[in-house]
Amino acid sequence: MVPLWVGTLENLQGIDLVKNKFTGPIPSSLLNLSQLTMLLLDWNQFNGKIHLSFGNNKMLETLRISNNNLHGIVPNEIFRIPTIRQIDLSVNNLDGQLPTEVGNARQLISLQLSSNNLSGDIPNTLGDCESLEEIKLDQNLFSGSIPTSLGNIKNLKVLNLSHNNLTGSIPMPLSNLQLLEQLDLSFNHLTGDVPTKGIFQNVTAVRIDGNPGLCGGALEYHLFACSLPLSSSKQKYLMLKVMIPLRGFSASNLIGKGRYSSVYQGKLFQDRLVVAIKVFSLESKGAHKSFIAECSTLRNVQHRNLVPILTACSSIDNKGNDFKALVYEFMPRGDLHALLYLNRNDANTSTPSHITLAQRLNIVVDVADALEYLHHNNQGTIIHCDLKPSNILLDDNMTAHVGDFGLAMFKVDSALGDSISTSSVAIKGTIGYVAPECASGRDVSSSGDVYSFGIVLLEVFLRKRPTDDMFNDGLNIVKFVEANFPDGILRIVDPELLQEQHDFSRETSVSMKEKRLECLLSVIHIGLDCTKASPEQRMGMQEVAAKLHGIKDAYLKRNMGNILVIAVIISYCSTVLYIMLSR
């Protein structure tokens, strides 16, 4: 223990007992040292509570009692010391809330309360400490939102709020802190847009991982794109614009029609927002359940490869009829089915739509990522149940987005076993894409989605529907591919994939053809693994996505290498030609 006589040294200005083995409570006699400016008690074994009368030390500038066994609350009296500049109480067992009186410490430069059990909101008054350069509140139980007032601390260099239970969005004012060098908001429950200015432009200085609800931001964060933000007033306006009689939807704006709904293209907010409005045909049996299933699925999920939903409408139209609709962001490239087939048969054009191998790889990787998220997100397993090309939509960048969750089901793992929601309809899936076990009436599972994905993958690279007339008398697309794999694979894939060759160099052309064949074999092999007859033999979507990412990265890397070779050849030939002409 610290000897009691230390408290009798009235003119003592500094105490440094760092890294000893002192035990017991902090002696109350130290509080009588009116000239004390520095108290360093880090790395000992002090226990008990922090004395409330610490506020009597009116000259104290530095208080460090980290890495001890203290418990109880953080006394608000500490923040009333007019000269206090550094407080470090980290790595203890302190609990309770951070006092609002923290805002009184206007001279405070460093506040470190990491690794305690502090809870409640971070007080807005913390933003009044305009001299702060360092705030570390990580490894606690703080909840609520991040105070926007932190954006007032112009001298702030380090802010660590990681490993708490913080919710809400990242305050935009944080991007205005010009001196901020380190920002750690990781492992909370933050949602919404990641700012794009200030420190957020430097991804090496910012940590935001462990917040699955965040979106947008710099590309290097690898987050999914955000849905277009709508204020509550705009949502109400949007609902009013959508809730019009069905006759108000022109047939010329019809862009899709499904089992339970029709999809129309529309423009809202003075034509500034193009949307896809999915109107449910409630007279069709199962349409209401389809609407409920889709709303339930989309309520708590967000991913860059899911079609972003803007709002849902459920009301009565002016004829007294039920009206239900979902409003999505419009996907200008249409769906994958149209990309694969419609342009090829369009009487107005003789040029079929061209889809490169790289584009097809990107599409199947995007869809795999979406299914992996649905099967393994923190809301429980979500089974799509109706994956097919017409439910895969493409944006301006040819990024694929999975949509149409009208048949989706939730599967929740529990100690009592697997339970599946009752948001089901009579038939699960579409002929040609539905897994054999689902077609025979067995319970749906994520393995069924894997099978459907495998069929879609084969279709993308063969450019052949699983319901093609050639598939009869027991022959289907899976058996057709199996019979030609691997030696005859070039005979059955889309011939367009074999024409992506360059004539600059025979050696380069041969090399690219070999790489293309290697890529095709690897991808088709995954398609066959996904479409095994037994669901137990199929891969999970995590493994599927990981393997496809590897194949894509390897192909694009090698393809880029060949392109560079070609570029060098072109450059060399141009130089030689220029020299010859100059003579």
C-alpha positions in Angstrom: 0.0 0.0 0.0 1.0 3.6 -0.5 2.4 4.9 2.8 0.1 7.4 4.6 2.9 9.9 5.2 2.9 10.7 1.4 -0.3 12.7 2.1 1.5 14.9 4.5 3.9 16.4 1.9 1.9 19.5 1.4 4.2 21.1 -1.2 4.4 17.9 -3.4 3.6 18.7 -7.0 4.0 15.3 -8.7 3.6 11.6 -7.8 4.8 8.9 -10.2 4.1 5.3 -8.9 3.7 3.7 -12.4 4.3 0.0 -12.8 4.5 -1.2 -9.2 2.5 -3.6 -7.2 0.6 -1.3 -5.0 -2.7 -2.7 -3.8 -5.7 -1.5 -1.8 -7.7 1.7 -2.3 -6.1 5.0 -3.4 -5.2 6.8 -0.2 -7.6 9.6 0.6 -4.6 11.5 2.1 -3.4 12.2 -1.5 -6.5 14.4 -1.9 -5.1 16.9 0.6 -2.1 17.8 -1.6 -3.3 21.1 -2.8 -0.2 21.8 -4.9 -0.3 18.4 -6.8 -0.3 18.9 -10.5 0.5 15.3 -11.6 -0.7 12.0 -10.2 0.5 8.8 -12.1 -0.8 5.5 -10.6 -0.9 3.4 -13.8 -0.2 -0.3 -13.9 -0.7 -1.2 -10.3 -3.4 -3.2 -8.4 -5.4 -0.5 -6.8 -9.0 -1.3 -6.1 -12.0 0.3 -4.7 -13.7 3.5 -6.0 -12.3 6.8 -7.2 -12.8 9.3 -4.4 -15.5 11.9 -5.1 -13.3 14.5 -3.4 -10.7 14.4 -6.2 -12.2 17.6 -7.3 -10.5 19.3 -4.3 -7.2 19.1 -6.1 -7.6 22.5 -7.9 -4.1 22.4 -9.4 -4.2 18.9 -10.9 -3.4 18.8 -14.6 -2.6 15.1 -15.2 -4.6 12.2 -13.6 -3.6 8.7 -14.8 -4.9 5.6 -13.0 -5.1 3.2 -15.9 -4.6 -0.6 -15.7 -5.8 -1.1 -12.2 -8.9 -2.8 -10.6 -11.0 0.2 -9.8 -14.8 0.0 -9.9 -17.8 2.3 -9.5 -18.6 5.4 -11.4 -16.5 8.2 -12.9 -16.9 11.1 -10.5 -18.2 14.2 -12.1 -16.0 16.2 -9.7 -13.0 15.3 -11.7 -14.3 17.4 -14.6 -14.7 20.4 -12.4 -11.0 20.7 -11.8 -10.2 23.9 -13.7 -6.6 22.9 -14.6 -7.2 19.3 -15.7 -5.6 18.5 -19.0 -5.2 14.7 -19.1 -7.5 12.0 -17.7 -6.6 8.3 -18.2 -8.8 5.8 -16.4 -8.7 3.1 -19.0 -8.5 -0.7 -18.3 -10.5 -0.8 -15.1 -13.9 -2.0 -14.1 -15.7 1.4 -14.0 -19.4 1.4 -14.8 -22.2 3.9 -15.0 -22.4 6.8 -17.4 -19.9 9.4 -18.5 -21.1 12.5 -16.6 -22.5 15.4 -18.6 -20.1 17.5 -16.5 -17.3 16.4 -18.8 -18.2 19.6 -20.8 -16.8 21.7 -17.9 -13.3 20.5 -18.6 -12.5 23.2 -21.2 -8.7 22.7 -20.8 -8.9 18.9 -21.3 -6.5 17.7 -24.0 -6.7 13.9 -23.6 -9.6 11.7 -22.3 -9.0 8.0 -22.1 -11.7 5.7 -20.7 -11.1 2.6 -22.8 -11.8 -0.9 -21.6 -14.3 -0.3 -18.9 -18.0 -1.0 -18.5 -19.3 2.5 -19.1 -22.8 2.6 -20.6 -25.5 5.0 -21.7 -25.2 7.8 -24.2 -22.0 9.7 -24.9 -23.0 13.1 -23.6 -23.4 16.0 -26.1 -21.5 18.2 -23.7 -18.3 16.4 -24.7 -18.3 18.6 -27.7 -17.8 21.6 -25.5 -14.2 20.4 -24.7 -12.8 22.3 -27.6 -9.2 21.8 -26.5 -9.4 18.0 -26.8 -6.9 16.3 -29.1 -7.5 12.7 -28.1 -10.7 10.8 -27.1 -10.6 7.1 -26.5 -13.9 5.5 -25.3 -13.5 2.2 -27.0 -14.2 -1.2 -25.4 -17.2 -0.1 -23.4 -21.0 -0.4 -23.5 -21.9 3.0 -24.8 -25.2 3.1 -26.8 -27.2 5.7 -28.6 -25.8 7.8 -31.5 -22.5 9.5 -31.9 -22.9 13.2 -30.8 -22.7 15.6 -33.7 -21.2 18.0 -31.3 -17.9 16.1 -31.6 -17.5 18.0 -34.9 -17.0 21.1 -32.8 -13.7 19.9 -31.4 -11.4 21.5 -34.0 -8.2 20.3 -32.4 -9.2 16.6 -32.3 -6.5 14.3 -33.7 -7.6 10.9 -32.4 -11.1 9.6 -31.9 -11.7 5.9 -30.9 -15.3 4.8 -30.3 -14.8 1.2 -31.4 -16.3 -1.9 -29.8 -19.4 -0.3 -28.3 -23.2 -0.5 -29.0 -23.5 2.8 -30.9 -26.3 3.2 -33.4 -27.4 5.7 -36.0 -25.4 7.2 -38.7 -21.9 8.7 -38.8 -22.2 12.4 -38.1 -21.2 14.4 -41.2 -19.5 17.1 -39.0 -16.7 14.6 -38.3 -15.6 15.1 -41.9 -14.9 18.7 -41.1 -12.2 18.0 -38.5 -9.1 19.2 -40.4 -6.6 17.9 -37.8 -8.2 14.4 -37.3 -5.5 11.8 -38.0 -7.1 8.6 -36.6 -10.8 7.6 -36.5 -12.0 4.2 -35.3 -15.7 3.5 -35.3 -15.4 -0.2 -35.8 -17.6 -2.9 -34.3 -20.7 -0.9 -33.4 -24.2 -0.9 -35.0 -23.9 2.1 -37.2 -26.0 2.4 -40.3 -26.4 4.7 -43.4 -24.0 6.7 -45.6 -20.3 6.8 -44.9 -19.1 10.4 -45.5 -16.8 11.0 -48.4 -14.9 14.1 -47.3 -12.2 15.0 -44.9 -10.5 12.1 -43.1 -13.0 9.6 -44.8 -11.0 10.1 -48.0 -8.0 8.4 -46.3 -9.2 4.9 -45.8 -5.9 3.9 -44.0 -6.8 6.4 -41.2 -10.4 5.2 -40.7 -11.8 2.0 -39.4 -15.5 1.3 -39.8 -15.5 -2.5 -40.2 -17.9 -4.5 -38.0 -20.9 -2.2 -38.9 -22.9 -4.2 -41.5 -25.5 -1.4 -41.9 -23.0 1.1 -43.3 -23.0 1.8 -47.1 -21.4 4.0 -49.7 -18.2 5.9 -48.9 -15.0 5.6 -50.9 -14.6 2.5 -53.1 -11.7 1.2 -51.0 -14.1 0.6 -48.1 -15.7 -2.1 -50.2 -19.2 -1.3 -49.0 -22.4 -1.8 -50.9 -24.0 1.2 -52.6 -26.6 3.1 -50.5 -30.2 3.3 -51.5 -31.4 6.8 -52.4 -32.2 8.5 -49.1 -35.7 9.7 -48.7 -37.0 11.9 -46.0 -40.3 11.0 -44.3 -42.1 13.8 -46.1 -40.7 12.6 -49.4 -41.8 9.0 -48.6 -45.3 10.2 -47.9 -45.3 12.1 -51.1 -43.9 9.1 -52.9 -46.7 6.9 -51.5 -49.3 9.4 -52.6 -47.9 9.4 -56.1 -47.9 5.7 -56.2 -51.4 5.1 -54.7 -53.3 5.9 -57.8 -55.9 3.7 -59.7 -54.4 0.9 -61.7 -55.7 2.5 -64.8 -53.2 5.3 -64.1 -50.3 2.9 -65.0 -49.8 3.0 -68.7 -49.2 -0.2 -70.5 -46.4 1.5 -72.3 -44.6 1.8 -69.0 -44.9 -1.9 -68.2 -41.4 -3.3 -67.9 -42.2 -6.7 -66.3 -44.9 -9.0 -65.3 -44.8 -11.9 -62.8 -47.0 -14.4 -61.2 -48.4 -12.0 -58.6 -47.5 -8.5 -59.8 -46.7 -6.1 -62.6 -43.7 -3.8 -62.7 -44.0 -0.3 -64.1 -41.3 2.3 -64.8 -42.2 5.7 -63.2 -40.7 9.1 -62.5 -41.1 11.0 -59.3 -40.0 14.3 -57.8 -40.4 16.4 -61.0 -39.0 13.5 -63.0 -35.7 13.6 -61.1 -36.1 10.1 -59.7 -36.7 7.0 -62.0 -38.2 4.1 -60.1 -39.6 0.7 -60.7 -43.1 0.3 -59.1 -44.1 -3.2 -58.4 -47.9 -3.3 -58.1 -49.4 -6.5 -56.7 -52.4 -8.2 -58.4 -54.3 -8.9 -55.2 -57.0 -10.7 -57.1 -54.5 -13.5 -57.7 -54.3 -16.1 -55.0 -51.0 -15.9 -53.1 -50.3 -12.2 -54.1 -51.0 -10.9 -50.6 -48.6 -13.5 -49.1 -46.1 -12.6 -51.7 -46.2 -8.9 -50.7 -45.8 -9.8 -47.0 -42.9 -12.2 -47.8 -41.1 -9.5 -49.8 -41.6 -6.8 -47.2 -40.5 -9.1 -44.4 -37.3 -10.1 -46.3 -36.3 -6.5 -47.3 -37.1 -4.9 -44.0 -33.7 -5.6 -42.4 -31.3 -6.5 -45.3 -29.0 -4.4 -47.3 -26.4 -5.4 -49.7 -24.8 -3.9 -52.8 -26.1 -6.8 -54.9 -29.7 -6.7 -53.7 -32.2 -4.4 -55.5 -32.5 -1.3 -53.3 -36.1 -0.7 -52.1 -37.2 2.9 -51.5 -40.6 2.4 -49.8 -43.7 0.2 -49.6 -47.3 1.2 -50.1 -50.3 -0.6 -48.5 -53.5 1.3 -48.5 -56.9 1.7 -50.2 -57.2 3.3 -53.7 -59.9 5.7 -54.6 -62.2 2.8 -55.7 -62.1 1.3 -52.2 -59.9 -1.6 -53.3 -56.8 -2.8 -51.5 -53.6 -1.4 -53.0 -50.1 -2.8 -52.4 -46.9 -1.8 -54.1 -43.2 -1.7 -53.6 -41.0 1.0 -55.0 -37.5 0.1 -56.1 -34.6 1.9 -57.6 -34.8 1.5 -61.4 -32.3 -0.8 -63.0 -31.6 0.7 -66.4 -30.0 -2.3 -68.0 -33.0 -4.5 -67.4 -32.8 -8.1 -66.3 -30.4 -10.9 -67.1 -33.0 -12.8 -69.1 -33.4 -9.8 -71.5 -29.7 -9.4 -71.8 -29.2 -13.0 -72.7 -32.1 -13.5 -75.2 -34.4 -10.6 -76.1 -32.0 -8.5 -78.1 -31.0 -11.6 -80.1 -34.6 -12.1 -81.4 -35.5 -8.4 -81.7 -36.8 -7.8 -85.2 -35.5 -4.2 -85.1 -31.9 -5.1 -84.7 -29.7 -7.7 -86.4 -26.9 -7.3 -83.8 -27.2 -9.7 -80.8 -26.3 -8.3 -77.4 -22.6 -8.9 -76.8 -21.6 -10.1 -73.3 -17.9 -10.7 -72.7 -16.5 -13.4 -70.5 -15.4 -10.8 -67.9 -18.9 -9.4 -67.8 -20.4 -12.9 -67.3 -17.9 -13.6 -64.5 -18.8 -10.3 -62.8 -22.5 -11.1 -63.0 -22.3 -14.6 -61.5 -19.9 -13.3 -58.8 -22.4 -10.5 -57.9 -25.3 -13.0 -57.6 -23.1 -15.4 -55.5 -22.3 -12.6 -53.2 -26.0 -11.7 -52.8 -26.9 -15.3 -52.0 -24.0 -15.7 -49.6 -25.3 -12.6 -47.7 -28.9 -13.8 -47.7 -27.9 -17.2 -46.3 -25.4 -15.9 -43.7 -26.5 -12.5 -42.6 -27.1 -11.6 -39.0 -30.9 -11.6 -39.4 -31.0 -15.4 -39.9 -31.0 -17.5 -43.1 -33.1 -16.0 -45.9 -33.9 -18.4 -48.7 -34.8 -16.7 -52.0 -36.7 -19.7 -53.5 -37.0 -18.3 -57.0 -33.7 -17.4 -58.4 -33.7 -17.1 -62.2 -32.4 -14.6 -64.8 -35.5 -12.5 -64.9 -35.1 -11.8 -61.1 -31.5 -10.6 -61.6 -31.4 -6.9 -62.6 -28.5 -4.9 -63.9 -27.6 -1.3 -63.3 -25.7 1.2 -65.5 -22.4 -0.4 -64.5 -23.6 -3.9 -65.3 -23.6 -4.7 -61.6 -26.1 -7.5 -60.9 -28.7 -7.1 -58.2 -31.0 -9.9 -57.0 -34.6 -9.0 -56.7 -38.2 -10.4 -56.4 -38.4 -11.8 -52.9 -42.1 -12.7 -53.2 -41.4 -16.4 -52.4 -38.6 -15.8 -49.9 -38.6 -17.7 -46.6 -36.8 -17.3 -43.3 -35.1 -20.2 -41.6 -34.1 -19.6 -38.0 -31.7 -21.9 -36.3 -32.5 -22.5 -32.6 -31.8 -25.0 -29.9 -35.2 -26.6 -30.7 -34.2 -27.2 -34.2 -34.8 -25.4 -37.5 -38.0 -23.6 -37.9 -39.2 -22.1 -41.2 -41.6 -19.2 -41.5 -45.0 -19.7 -42.9 -44.6 -17.0 -45.5 -45.0 -19.6 -48.2 -47.1 -20.0 -51.3 -48.3 -23.1 -53.1 -45.4 -23.5 -55.5 -41.8 -22.6 -54.7 -39.7 -21.7 -57.6 -39.8 -21.8 -61.4 -39.7 -24.8 -63.7 -36.2 -25.4 -64.9 -34.6 -23.7 -61.9 -36.2 -25.3 -58.9 -34.2 -28.0 -57.1 -35.4 -31.6 -57.5 -36.1 -32.0 -53.8 -38.2 -28.8 -53.8 -40.2 -30.0 -56.8 -41.0 -33.2 -55.0 -42.4 -31.4 -52.0 -39.6 -31.4 -49.5 -39.0 -28.4 -47.2 -37.1 -25.6 -48.9 -33.5 -25.0 -47.8 -30.5 -22.9 -48.8 -29.3 -25.9 -50.9 -32.3 -25.2 -53.1 -31.0 -21.7 -53.8 -27.5 -23.2 -54.5 -29.1 -25.5 -57.1 -31.0 -22.6 -58.8 -27.7 -20.5 -58.8 -25.9 -23.4 -60.5 -28.6 -23.5 -63.3 -28.4 -19.8 -63.8 -24.6 -20.0 -64.0 -24.7 -22.7 -66.6 -27.3 -20.7 -68.5 -25.2 -17.6 -68.5 -22.2 -19.3 -70.1 -24.1 -21.6 -72.5 -26.7 -18.9 -73.3 -29.3 -21.7 -73.3 -32.5 -21.8 -71.3 -33.0 -24.9 -69.0 -36.4 -25.1 -70.6 -35.0 -25.2 -74.2 -36.9 -27.6 -76.5 -33.7 -29.7 -76.8 -34.1 -30.8 -73.2 -36.6 -33.7 -73.3 -36.8 -37.4 -72.8 -34.8 -37.2 -69.5 -32.2 -34.8 -70.8 -31.8 -31.5 -68.9 -29.2 -28.8 -69.0 -27.2 -30.4 -66.1 -26.9 -33.8 -67.8 -26.1 -32.1 -71.1 -23.2 -30.2 -69.6 -22.0 -33.3 -67.7 -21.9 -35.3 -70.9 -19.7 -32.7 -72.5 -17.4 -31.9 -69.6 -14.6 -31.3 -69.8 -13.4 -32.4 -73.2 -16.4 -31.0 -75.2 -16.9 -27.8 -73.3 -16.0 -25.6 -76.2 -18.8 -27.2 -78.3 -21.5 -26.2 -75.9 -20.6 -22.8 -74.5 -21.9 -19.7 -76.1 -19.9 -19.4 -79.4 -19.5 -15.7 -78.7 -17.1 -16.6 -75.8 -14.7 -18.2 -78.3 -14.5 -15.2 -80.5 -12.8 -12.9 -78.0 -9.4 -13.1 -79.6 -6.8 -10.6 -80.8 -4.8 -10.9 -84.0 -1.8 -8.9 -82.9 0.3 -11.9 -82.1 -0.4 -15.6 -82.6 1.4 -16.4 -79.4 -0.6 -13.9 -77.4 -3.9 -15.1 -79.0 -3.1 -18.7 -78.2 -2.2 -17.8 -74.6 -5.5 -15.9 -74.1 -7.5 -18.8 -75.6 -5.9 -21.2 -73.1 -6.6 -18.8 -70.2 -10.2 -18.5 -71.4 -10.6 -22.2 -71.6 -9.1 -22.7 -68.1 -11.5 -20.1 -66.8 -14.6 -21.6 -68.5 -13.7 -25.1 -67.2 -13.4 -23.8 -63.6 -16.6 -21.9 -63.7 -18.6 -24.7 -65.3 -17.2 -27.1 -62.8 -18.7 -25.0 -60.0 -22.0 -24.9 -61.8 -22.0 -28.7 -61.9 -21.1 -28.9 -58.2 -24.0 -26.6 -57.4 -26.5 -28.7 -59.3 -25.8 -32.1 -57.7 -29.0 -34.2 -57.4 -28.4 -34.6 -53.6 -28.6 -31.3 -51.6 -26.0 -32.7 -49.2 -23.4 -32.9 -52.0 -23.8 -29.3 -53.0 -21.4 -26.6 -51.9 -22.6 -23.8 -49.6 -22.8 -20.2 -51.0 -19.8 -19.1 -48.9 -17.6 -21.6 -50.7 -19.1 -20.9 -54.1 -18.6 -17.1 -53.7 -15.0 -17.6 -52.6 -14.1 -19.9 -55.5 -15.7 -17.6 -58.1 -13.9 -14.6 -56.7 -10.7 -16.5 -57.1 -11.5 -17.5 -60.7 -12.5 -14.0 -61.6 -9.4 -12.4 -60.1 -7.1 -14.9 -61.7 -8.7 -14.4 -65.1 -8.8 -10.7 -65.0 -5.2 -10.5 -63.8 -3.9 -12.8 -66.6 -6.1 -10.9 -69.1 -4.7 -7.6 -68.0 -1.2 -9.0 -68.5 -2.0 -10.0 -72.0 -3.5 -6.6 -72.7 -0.3 -5.0 -71.5 1.7 -7.2 -73.8 -0.5 -6.1 -76.7 -0.1 -2.5 -75.7 3.6 -2.8 -75.8 3.5 -4.4 -79.2 1.3 -1.6 -80.6 3.6 1.0 -79.0 6.6 -0.7 -80.5 5.1 -0.9 -84.0 3.9 2.7 -83.8 7.4 3.8 -82.9 9.0 1.8 -85.8 6.5 3.2 -88.2 7.1 6.7 -87.1 10.9 6.3 -87.5 10.4 4.8 -91.0 8.1 7.6 -92.1 10.5 10.2 -90.6 13.2 9.1 -93.0 
